[in-house]
Each structure stands twice: as C-alpha cells, then as structure tokens.
C-alpha cells in the first residue's frame, strides 16, 4: 500500500538534490576554466555554483520532509494507527509535528478517504462508498471487485462493506 505520488515526488527531489551537488562540484572548475577561456563558460560556472550552493540544501530538506510524510502515511495506512498520539509515539516525533504532517497529507491529497479532527483520523464513509462504487480503491487506487458483502481491492486487499 504505497502512495505513488508521494514516492515519485521523493525520488524527483532526491535526483534534483544530487544534481545540485554535482553542479556545485562541477561549477568550480568551470569558473576557473571559463575565466581563462570565455565569458560564457564563466557565467555557466557561476550559475552552476549558485544553484548547487543554494538549491541543493533546500532540495535535500524538501526530500527529508517528503520522507517524513511517507513514514506518517505508512503508519496510518499500513499500521492502522488512528490518533496523532499513537503516530507520534510510534515514530518518536512530537505530536504537534505529526498533526501538521497529517494535515499536509490530507491537504495535498496524498491521504484520501480519511477525516481528521486534529487528534484522530476516521474513515470517510462517503469517500469510500463513492470510490468503491467507481471500482477504484480508496487506499491504493487499485481495481475493486464486487463481492457479496461489499467491495474487495485486488491489489492491496482493502475491504469496503456496503450498507444493506
């Protein structure tokens, strides 16, 4: 039960952060060579160093935040933790930070099918029933199959019971 949008974002941020480091490393010799050879090469070296010096740390910080969101997402979806106190205890993170991260997960639509009251997550029955009726799993986005007592996800095994 992975969140592909969140995983893809973290991979892109990591690649960009490493690219920024490489720009910083390659920009210094480019400045030296460009100072002797041409002004265009010198300008390119300066741009590479500036991007690497300022951009790379910011991208690594964004990558770290994305990894934290992914840890909290997994605690909610895979480990079935429902309160911010339980998540904070499990991940050794202050509860105020967990609240902010859960709100971010919901706001950016990484975590769907849940209602958050500031302390506890509950399953949003309307979102699940509408999602199940469209044959798309609210957990992973996989295909839902109709069973006698509701819907069953073929991919992650999530079950949605329909009210009779």
ABEGO torsion letter per residue (X at the ends): XBBAAAAAAAAAAAAAAAAAAAAAAAAAAAAAAAAAABAAAAAAAAAAAAAAAAAAAAAAAAAAAAAAAAAAAAAAAAAGBABAAAAAAAAGBBAAAAAAAAAAAAAAGABBGBBBAGABBBBBAAAAAAAAAAGBBAAAGBBBBBBAAEBBBAAAGBBBBBBX
